[in-house]
Amino acid sequence: MKRWTFFIGLILPLLTFSQSVNQKNLDQIRSSFVKDNYTTGMQNALSANPITKLAWSRENEGSADHYFTYRVDVSGITNQKKSGRCWLFTSLNVFRPMAISHFNVSSFEFSENYLYFWDLFEKANLFLNNIVETADRSIDDEKVRWYFRSPVDDGGQWINYVNLANKYGMVPREAMEETYSSENTAWMTKLLKRKLREQALELRELKSAGENNQAIEDRKVEMLSVIYRMLALNLGEPPVTFNYRYKSKEGKLVEAGNFTPKSFMNEVLGEVKLNDYVMLMNDPTRPFWKHFEIENYRNVEEGANWHYVNLPNDVIKEFCIESIKNNQAMYASCDVGKQLRRDFGVLDVDNFNYEAVYDVPFTMTKAQRIQSRESGSSHGMALIAVEVDEDEQPLKWQFENSWGEKTGEKGYLTFTDEWFNEYMFRIVVHKDFISEKVLDIYGEKAEMLPPWDPMF
């Protein structure tokens, strides 16, 4: 026994890597920082200026215009203000051209506030359901911790919109205008989270005390009434019916009539079905040509989870070009903060040369950036335009953003095809523009992924 103890004592230090920085290390590190003329000058510059001012590649200035071979017929720019509702603005913006054409108007905007109300309400219900379902687990269980981390938030993606619109319909902005709280969501969502966590602890106690399911459900409904009240005070109450009137492009006042949110959505979309749109992903950390689903990543209890087909970029681009040629905007999401010139409205992998500033290489691939959480989808926008060469190969693209007209090129962002490869992650395309091969994969049973995966 003593000999085994001795050998274990020798092996254990070899299995750990936890070394503090000693004086020898510090001397070596300090000596590597040589204060030559370049280093001294750059130290002075970096300590007194924004890094992006020094890293901006001058040769890129004026290299990109905002003209395109094919462009969807869009009009007007929306503004999500100080909220994380880009996914909702983007989803609704996909269908704004249909509304503009259908009503023959110069501009149109759906009410983002209307679906935002129901998004938070439905997320609250799903959260409380998840808490009851996991009440027999320790509060330190990984899944329980995940639920408590963010009971509700502004975030979402395409399938969240589909779940909401299929259940609650859509209304014009005039039927439920924005409020201060919808445009400045931080405090409202903070207090909603506080109340929901409090309610969740009570439901866990009821379940542990042996209350029957009906009693727990009754109590949950009472709790949701509190959430509804908080939402209504901040956002207003969603309309059940409303009258819609507008002025046509010719200036004629049109009484469109009385609608429910569902009937209004059907009026605008006609034969278009939201479930006919397919999400495509470019995630090089996972196998391509495969269907994936994210566990419990939805907002409506009876709604669909987030799911997609993972594909190479060149395949996705083919479908995108066909959609744009057919005047169909697409939901898209990307890592918008990477290599963005807000003032020019240009996203280009060569916009900023940080290596030149620091004389330090940055070498991660797209897959490595995802795995290390250096990069991931941070913003949703509508994909509306593409410039192609004589062989119909893409050169650059354009987003319709939701940051107002003063950001970018009058609200639009142009990005190079190389930037697409590195920082585009998700596109939603109507099935009419997708190959049978991909549609067949989309119909297969999906592999389930955890919601805490780096991509989600």
N, C-alpha and C positions, 0 to 999 in steps of 0.2 A: 504493500500500500504506500509505503514511504517513497519507493522508487517512482511509482505512477504519479504521485503528487509532485515529485521533483520534475519529471518530464513535462507535466501539464504546466508547471510554473515557467518552464522554458518556452513552451509553445505559445501561451496566451499573449505575451507582448508582441509576438510576430503577427498575430491576427488583428491587431488594432493599428490605426494610423492617427495618432493624436499627439502631435509634437508642437510644443510652444515655440515661438520665435525667440531664439537666444541671441546673445550679443554677436556671435560669429555671423549668424544669418543677417542681422541688421547691418553689420559692417559691409558684408558682401552686397546687400541690396543698395545701401547708400552709395557705395563706390560705383555702382552701375549707372547712376544718374549723373551724367557728365554735362556740366554747364557750358557747352559750346555756344557760339553766337546764335545759332538757330534756336536752340533750346531756351536760351535766355530771352530772346525776342518773343518766342511763342508763349513762354510763361507769362510775360508781361501782357501779351495780347489776350490770352485766355482768362487771366484773372480780372480783366477789366471789360470783357465783351461777351455777348452771347456766343456760344459755340457755333451755332448755325450760321452766324454772320461770317465767321472765319472759314467754315467748311464749305460754304456755297461755291459750287463750281461755276466760275464766270463764263466758261465756254458754253454752258448750258443756257445762258440767258438769251431769250428770244429764239430758242431752237425749236419750240413747239407752238404751232398755232392751234386754233380751235375750230377747224373746218374738217368735215368728214364726208366720206363717200356715201354712207348710209346713216340715216338718223331718224329716230322715231319722232312723230309729230307731237312734241310736248309743248306746254305753255305754262309759265309761272313757276315760282320757287316757293316752297314751304319753309317753315322755320320751327324747329322743335324746341328752341330756346334752351333754358337750363334744365333739360330733362334727358333721360336715357331712352327715349322712345323712337330712336332712329328706325328700328325694325318695323314699327307700326306706321310711321310716316312713309317709309319705303314701300311697304306692302300696299298701302292705299294709293300711293303715287303711281304704281303700276297700272291702276285702273282709271286714273284721272283722264287720260286721253279718251277713253271710252265714254266717260260722262260728258266731256266737252263736245265730242262728236254727237252723242245721243241728244243732248239738249240744245245743240247749236249755239253754244255760248263761247265767249272769249276766254273765260277762265272759270275754274271750278276747284273746290277743295272739299274732300270728305271730312267729317268731324273725327279727328284723332281722339279728342277728349271722350267721345261716346264709347269707343272701344277700349280706351285706356281705363275708364271706370270699370267695365266688365272684366278686363284683364286682371286688375287688382282684386276684384271681388272673387273671381273664380280661382285665382292663385291662393287666396285666403282659405277657401273651401278645400282645395287640394292639400294644402299644408296641414290643416286640422285633421283631414282624413288620414294622411300619412302618419301623423302623431298617434292617432288611435290605433292604427295598424301595427305600429312598432312600440306600443306601450309596455309590452312584456320584455323589451330589451332595456339594458342599462342606458342611462342618459349619456354615458360616455361611449356608447356604441358608435362606430364610424358612420353608419347611415343616419342615426338619430342626430348626431352632431351636424351632419350635412343639412338636415332639414332645419334645425334651429339656426344655422348660420345665416340664412336669409329667407325668412318666411315668405316675403313678397319683395319684388324690386321692379325697376323699370325695364329690365332686360327682356329679350325675347328674340325670336326669329320667325321665319315664314309660317311654320306650322302653328305657332301661337295665334297669328292673325287668322289663319284658316279656321281653326277651332272656334274662335270668337265670332267671325263673320257667319259661319254656318249656323251658329246657335242664335246670335243676336242681330244679324243683319248689319246694314251700314246706313248712315244718314249724312246729309250734307252738313257742312260746318254751321250753316245758319240754324240748324235744328238743335245743336248743342255746341256753343262756342267755347273757345279756350277760356280758362280762368287763370288767375295768378298761380294757383296751386298746380295746375296742369303744366304750366310753363316753368315752374320753379318747384320741383318735386321733392327736394331733399328732406325738408322737415315733415311733410305729410307722410312719406314712406317710412321715415325714422319712427314716427309715433305709431303707425300701423304695425310695424314690426314689434314694437314694445308691447302693444296690446295683444297681438297674436301669440307672442311667446308666453305672456301671462295666461292666456286662454289655454294654450297647449299644456302647460304644467297642470292646470286644473283637470283637463281631460285625461291626462296620464294618471292622475290621482283617482279619478272616478273609475277608470278601467281597472286599476290595481285593487280598488275597494270592491270589485265584483259587480259593479252596476251593469244592468243588461244593455244590449245594443240600442234598444229603442230609447231608453232614458238618456244615453249618451248622445244619440242623434238629436233628440229634442233639445238638449243643452247646447249642442253645436249650432243648431238653427238660431237659438237665442244669441249666441256669440256672433254669428254672421249678421244678425240685425244690428249689432253694435258697429261692426265693420261697415255695413251699408250706410249707417248714419254718418260715420266719420268721412266716408267717401262723398256722400251727398253734400255735406257741409263744405267740403273743399272743391268739389268738381261740379256740383249741381246734380239734379236727378235726371237720369236718361229718359228721353221721351218714349212713350208707348205708341203714340200716333202724332203726326205733325202735318201741317199744310206746307207745300213747297211752291213758291212762285219765283220767277227769275226774268231777266231781260235777255233776249236773244242777241246775236251778233248785230242784227239789224235795228236793235233798240226797241223791239216789241215786247211788251209785258205779257208774260205767259203764266196762266194759272195752271200749274201741273196737276194739282189736286191734293187729296189727302192720302197719306201713306203710313204704313207701319215700317219699321226699319227693314224687315224682311222683304216687303213688297217693293220698297225703294231699291234695295240691292238687286232684286230680280229685274226691275225696270231698267237699270243701268247695264247690268251684265248680260241680260238676255239669255242666250244659250250657253254662255261661258260658265263652266263649273270649276270651282276652286280646287276640287280634288283631282282635276286633270293636269295640274302643274306638278312638276317633278323637281326635287332638290338634287343638285349635283355638287359633289365636293372634290376638291383637290387636296388630298392629305397624303403626302409621300411617305408618312410613317406607317401607313397601312396598305394592304394589298389593293390594287386597282381592280375594276370590274367586279365589285362586290357591294352588296346591300348591307348597310349598318343601321342600327337603331340605338338611341340613347335612353337608358332606363329612366322612367318616370320624368323625362324631360318634356313636360307639356304644361299647360296652364288650366285646362278644363278637365275635370275628372273623367268624363266619358269621351274626351277628345283623343286625337292621335299623338303619340310621342314623336319627337324629332327623328326623322329617318331620311336616308339619302343613299345615292350610289356614288362610290368613290371612283374617279376617272382621271386619266391623264389630261393635262391642260389642252393639248392640241385637239382632243375629241370634244371637250367642253366648248372650245372656241368655235368649232364648226356649227354647233347647235345655236350658240349665241348670235352668230352672223345671220343664220337663217331667220331667227326671231326678229332681229332688227330690220332685216330686209322686208319682213312682213308687218312692219310697224307695231311690233309688240315689245313693250318695255319689259325688263326683267328685274326681279329682286336679286340683289347681289350684296355680299358682305366681304370685308377685306381688313387688312391691317393699315388703316388710313394714315396713321401717324408716321409711318416709315417713308422717308424721302419726300415729304410733302412741302411744296411751296404754296402756302395759303394765298399769298398776294398775287401770284401768277395763275393759281388754279391748276398746277401741274404736279403730277406724281411721276417721278423718273428715278430709276436706280442710280443714276449719275448726278442727281441734284446736289448731294452733299458728299464731300470726300473727307471723312473723319480720319482716315488713315494718314492723309497728308498733314492734318493738324497735329496728331499725336505721334506720328511716325511709328504707329502700331498697327499691325494687320488685324482685320476682322474677317474671319474665314468661314463662319458657319453656313451650312447649306440650309435650305428651307426646312428639311426634315429635322435637322439639328436645332433650328430655332424653335420649332414646335415642341420638340421633346424637352428642351430646357426652359420652356415658357418665355423665351425671348420674343416670340411672335405668335400671334393668333388673331382671330377675327375680332375687331374692335368697333366696327361701324358698318351699318347697312345703308346702301344707296341704290337708286334705280339705274340699271345699265341701259343706255339709250342710243349709243352711237359707236360706229367703227369706221376707221380709215383702212382701206386695203390697197395692195399693190396690183400690178397688172395680172398677177396670178391669183387674185382674190385672197391673198394671205394678209392677215391683220398686221398693221403697223402701230396703231394707237386706238384708244377707246375713250368713251366719255361717260361720266356719272352725272345724274341729276341728284344733287345733294339736298339736305334739309337743314342747312345752317343759315338760311336767309340769302338775299341777293348780294350782300356786301362781302361774302366770303368766296374766294376763288374767282372764276371768270363769270361774274354775274350769277353766282350760285352753282355753277357747274365745275366739275373737276375733270381735266383731261389726263389720261395716263398712258404710258408707253406699253407696248406689248411685252417688253422685258419685265416691266413692273408687274403686269398681270401674272406672269409666271411665278414671281417671287412672293407676292403679297395678296393675291386673290385666293379666296378659300371656298366660297359658296355662291352658286348661281341657281335660280329657280326658272325653269323653262317649261313652256306649255308642251304637252306630249306630242303635238302636231309637228314639232321641229326636232324631235328626238328619234334616234334609230330604234328599230324593233329590238335589236340586241340589248340595248340599255333598258328599254321598257320591260323586257322579259326578266332582266335582273331585278328591276324595281318591284316586280311581282313576286319574287322569291322571298322566302322567310329570311328576315334580317338577323345578322349576328348582333347580340345585345352588348352595348358598351356601358360602363359606369358613368354617371353624370360628372364625376370629378376628373375625368380624362382631360389631359392638357388642352385638347381642342375645344372643350365645351365649358 
